[in-house]
Every structure is written in structure tokens, then in C-alpha cells.
Amino acid sequence: MDAFDIDLCLQSSDDSGRYAFSRQPAVAHWNLRCLGQACCPDRAREQTIAAADLSGNNSSVRSWSQTAGQASADAPNDGDAVLVQDTLELLDRHRV
């Protein structure tokens, strides 16, 4: 990628942008839900998906925090999520 674009989708067959960088946590959550429907009873599936907390982007925040060398990378805090979101917005706005 020559310039950062959070909505860039490199999947050639994806005309709707479903697999864009910005939508990865939602797609991961959807994939877990589909896998869970095939493998788990309803209650266990919902508890497992809720525990994964992908809708809140914790895994993404942790990954970005580790990349940035944040001391709290093992357990991201609220400030980390704000920092990551602000950084992504700046990268996107200025096409770094």
C-alpha cells in the first residue's frame, strides 16, 4: 500500500468492501458467529462470542499497542483504544 487507506480492500472479489481494513473486527465477529452456529449450542456460543470481545476491537487495540511498544500492550486500557483510533484516523486523513 503506497498510502494508508483504512477503507482499502485488497480482496479482488469483494465489491462491497466487506473485507476492508476498517471492517476486519466486524468480519471476524461474523465469522465466529457462523462457526459457532455450526458447532455450539446457543447459550455456549453467545457466551464464547461475548468473551472474545471482538466487537470492541480489544484484539486490534492490543495488536496496535504492541506494535507501538505500549507498556500496557498485554491488557489495553481505555486510553490505548483512543490512541489507536486517533492514530488510524490521522494515518487515513493524511494518506501516510
ZITA-V558052 format. One record per helix or strand of 3 or more residues. SS is the DSSP state (H for helix, E for strand). FROM is the first residue (numbers start at 0). TO is the last residue. If there is no record, write none. Layout:
# ZITA-V558052
SS_FROM_TO / SS_FROM_TO
This chain:
# ZITA-V558052
H_20_38 / H_41_51 / H_53_55 / H_57_67 / H_77_93
